[in-house]
């Protein structure tokens, strides 16, 4: 499974990378620090999962999410934010986010998302054989 991490904080990207590193079969194909770079890398790598911060320079996470859905990219999007306000959650889910996770309250849920995606991939792979 290919993953892109998009966050303007180097420390947060490291924290996400560390959380994901426990999984075999997961490859971080790119780390980006702004919205425009994130879109370029999504087109280039066609990942299974994009973990995107809401507040980034050039283009915020909600704008990136809307563009992903507009371009009909088949990528699961996990919005990861320090601003888990109900209005942001609503806007992200309406824009097509698959997951909305608070960096401070629910950070470990990233592992649940990846575990679920890996299980689905394994099941799907088993069916294809």
PAVO-159998 format. One record per residue (C-alpha): residue number from 1; chain; x, y, z. Coordinates in steps of 0.5 Angstrom, whole numbers, plus 2048, in hexadecimal, padded with zeros to 3 digits. Layout:
BEGIN
<pt k="NUM" c="A" xx="X" yy="Y" zz="Z"/>
...
This chain:
BEGIN
<pt k="1" c="A" xx="800" yy="800" zz="800"/>
<pt k="2" c="A" xx="803" yy="807" zz="7FE"/>
<pt k="3" c="A" xx="802" yy="80D" zz="803"/>
<pt k="4" c="A" xx="803" yy="814" zz="802"/>
<pt k="5" c="A" xx="804" yy="819" zz="808"/>
<pt k="6" c="A" xx="802" yy="820" zz="807"/>
<pt k="7" c="A" xx="804" yy="825" zz="80D"/>
<pt k="8" c="A" xx="808" yy="82B" zz="80D"/>
<pt k="9" c="A" xx="80B" yy="829" zz="814"/>
<pt k="10" c="A" xx="811" yy="825" zz="813"/>
<pt k="11" c="A" xx="810" yy="822" zz="81A"/>
<pt k="12" c="A" xx="809" yy="820" zz="819"/>
<pt k="13" c="A" xx="80B" yy="81C" zz="812"/>
<pt k="14" c="A" xx="810" yy="819" zz="817"/>
<pt k="15" c="A" xx="80B" yy="817" zz="81C"/>
<pt k="16" c="A" xx="806" yy="814" zz="816"/>
<pt k="17" c="A" xx="80C" yy="810" zz="813"/>
<pt k="18" c="A" xx="80E" yy="80D" zz="81A"/>
<pt k="19" c="A" xx="807" yy="80B" zz="81B"/>
<pt k="20" c="A" xx="806" yy="808" zz="814"/>
<pt k="21" c="A" xx="80D" yy="805" zz="814"/>
<pt k="22" c="A" xx="80B" yy="7FF" zz="818"/>
<pt k="23" c="A" xx="807" yy="7FC" zz="812"/>
<pt k="24" c="A" xx="80A" yy="7F8" zz="80D"/>
<pt k="25" c="A" xx="807" yy="7F9" zz="806"/>
<pt k="26" c="A" xx="806" yy="800" zz="807"/>
<pt k="27" c="A" xx="80B" yy="805" zz="803"/>
<pt k="28" c="A" xx="80B" yy="80C" zz="804"/>
<pt k="29" c="A" xx="80C" yy="80E" zz="7FD"/>
<pt k="30" c="A" xx="80C" yy="816" zz="7FE"/>
<pt k="31" c="A" xx="80C" yy="81B" zz="804"/>
<pt k="32" c="A" xx="80A" yy="822" zz="802"/>
<pt k="33" c="A" xx="809" yy="829" zz="806"/>
<pt k="34" c="A" xx="804" yy="82D" zz="802"/>
<pt k="35" c="A" xx="7FE" yy="82B" zz="7FE"/>
<pt k="36" c="A" xx="801" yy="82D" zz="7F7"/>
<pt k="37" c="A" xx="806" yy="828" zz="7F8"/>
<pt k="38" c="A" xx="801" yy="823" zz="7FB"/>
<pt k="39" c="A" xx="7FD" yy="823" zz="7F4"/>
<pt k="40" c="A" xx="803" yy="822" zz="7F0"/>
<pt k="41" c="A" xx="806" yy="81C" zz="7F4"/>
<pt k="42" c="A" xx="7FF" yy="819" zz="7F4"/>
<pt k="43" c="A" xx="7FF" yy="819" zz="7ED"/>
<pt k="44" c="A" xx="806" yy="816" zz="7EC"/>
<pt k="45" c="A" xx="805" yy="811" zz="7F1"/>
<pt k="46" c="A" xx="7FE" yy="80F" zz="7F1"/>
<pt k="47" c="A" xx="7FE" yy="80D" zz="7F9"/>
<pt k="48" c="A" xx="7F8" yy="808" zz="7FC"/>
<pt k="49" c="A" xx="7F8" yy="80D" zz="802"/>
<pt k="50" c="A" xx="7FA" yy="815" zz="803"/>
<pt k="51" c="A" xx="7FA" yy="817" zz="80A"/>
<pt k="52" c="A" xx="7F9" yy="81F" zz="809"/>
<pt k="53" c="A" xx="7FA" yy="825" zz="80E"/>
<pt k="54" c="A" xx="7F4" yy="82A" zz="80E"/>
<pt k="55" c="A" xx="7F9" yy="830" zz="80F"/>
<pt k="56" c="A" xx="7FE" yy="830" zz="809"/>
<pt k="57" c="A" xx="801" yy="836" zz="805"/>
<pt k="58" c="A" xx="7FF" yy="837" zz="7FE"/>
<pt k="59" c="A" xx="7F9" yy="833" zz="7FE"/>
<pt k="60" c="A" xx="7F6" yy="830" zz="805"/>
<pt k="61" c="A" xx="7F4" yy="829" zz="806"/>
<pt k="62" c="A" xx="7EC" yy="82A" zz="804"/>
<pt k="63" c="A" xx="7EE" yy="82D" zz="7FE"/>
<pt k="64" c="A" xx="7F3" yy="827" zz="7FC"/>
<pt k="65" c="A" xx="7ED" yy="822" zz="7FE"/>
<pt k="66" c="A" xx="7E8" yy="826" zz="7F9"/>
<pt k="67" c="A" xx="7ED" yy="826" zz="7F4"/>
<pt k="68" c="A" xx="7EF" yy="81E" zz="7F5"/>
<pt k="69" c="A" xx="7E7" yy="81D" zz="7F4"/>
<pt k="70" c="A" xx="7E6" yy="821" zz="7EE"/>
<pt k="71" c="A" xx="7EC" yy="81E" zz="7EB"/>
<pt k="72" c="A" xx="7E9" yy="817" zz="7ED"/>
<pt k="73" c="A" xx="7EF" yy="814" zz="7F0"/>
<pt k="74" c="A" xx="7EE" yy="80E" zz="7F3"/>
<pt k="75" c="A" xx="7F2" yy="80F" zz="7FA"/>
<pt k="76" c="A" xx="7EF" yy="80F" zz="801"/>
<pt k="77" c="A" xx="7F0" yy="815" zz="804"/>
<pt k="78" c="A" xx="7F1" yy="816" zz="80C"/>
<pt k="79" c="A" xx="7F1" yy="81D" zz="80E"/>
<pt k="80" c="A" xx="7F5" yy="81E" zz="814"/>
<pt k="81" c="A" xx="7F4" yy="824" zz="818"/>
<pt k="82" c="A" xx="7F6" yy="828" zz="81E"/>
<pt k="83" c="A" xx="7EF" yy="82C" zz="81D"/>
<pt k="84" c="A" xx="7EA" yy="826" zz="81E"/>
<pt k="85" c="A" xx="7E4" yy="82B" zz="81E"/>
<pt k="86" c="A" xx="7DD" yy="828" zz="81C"/>
<pt k="87" c="A" xx="7DD" yy="82D" zz="816"/>
<pt k="88" c="A" xx="7E4" yy="82B" zz="813"/>
<pt k="89" c="A" xx="7E1" yy="824" zz="814"/>
<pt k="90" c="A" xx="7DB" yy="825" zz="810"/>
<pt k="91" c="A" xx="7DE" yy="829" zz="80B"/>
<pt k="92" c="A" xx="7E3" yy="823" zz="80A"/>
<pt k="93" c="A" xx="7DE" yy="81E" zz="80A"/>
<pt k="94" c="A" xx="7DA" yy="821" zz="805"/>
<pt k="95" c="A" xx="7E0" yy="823" zz="801"/>
<pt k="96" c="A" xx="7E1" yy="81B" zz="800"/>
<pt k="97" c="A" xx="7E6" yy="81A" zz="806"/>
<pt k="98" c="A" xx="7E6" yy="812" zz="808"/>
<pt k="99" c="A" xx="7E9" yy="814" zz="80F"/>
<pt k="100" c="A" xx="7EA" yy="81A" zz="814"/>
<pt k="101" c="A" xx="7EF" yy="819" zz="819"/>
<pt k="102" c="A" xx="7F1" yy="81E" zz="81F"/>
<pt k="103" c="A" xx="7F8" yy="81E" zz="820"/>
<pt k="104" c="A" xx="7F8" yy="81F" zz="827"/>
<pt k="105" c="A" xx="7F2" yy="81B" zz="829"/>
<pt k="106" c="A" xx="7F2" yy="815" zz="824"/>
<pt k="107" c="A" xx="7F9" yy="815" zz="821"/>
<pt k="108" c="A" xx="7F9" yy="80D" zz="822"/>
<pt k="109" c="A" xx="7F3" yy="80C" zz="81E"/>
<pt k="110" c="A" xx="7F8" yy="80D" zz="818"/>
<pt k="111" c="A" xx="7FA" yy="806" zz="81A"/>
<pt k="112" c="A" xx="7F3" yy="803" zz="819"/>
<pt k="113" c="A" xx="7F2" yy="807" zz="812"/>
<pt k="114" c="A" xx="7F8" yy="803" zz="810"/>
<pt k="115" c="A" xx="7F6" yy="7FC" zz="813"/>
<pt k="116" c="A" xx="7EF" yy="7FD" zz="810"/>
<pt k="117" c="A" xx="7F2" yy="7FF" zz="809"/>
<pt k="118" c="A" xx="7F7" yy="7F9" zz="809"/>
<pt k="119" c="A" xx="7F2" yy="7F4" zz="80B"/>
<pt k="120" c="A" xx="7EE" yy="7F6" zz="805"/>
<pt k="121" c="A" xx="7F3" yy="7F6" zz="801"/>
<pt k="122" c="A" xx="7F5" yy="7EF" zz="803"/>
<pt k="123" c="A" xx="7EE" yy="7ED" zz="802"/>
<pt k="124" c="A" xx="7ED" yy="7F0" zz="7FB"/>
<pt k="125" c="A" xx="7F4" yy="7ED" zz="7F9"/>
<pt k="126" c="A" xx="7F2" yy="7E6" zz="7FB"/>
<pt k="127" c="A" xx="7EB" yy="7E7" zz="7F7"/>
<pt k="128" c="A" xx="7EF" yy="7E9" zz="7F1"/>
<pt k="129" c="A" xx="7F3" yy="7E2" zz="7F1"/>
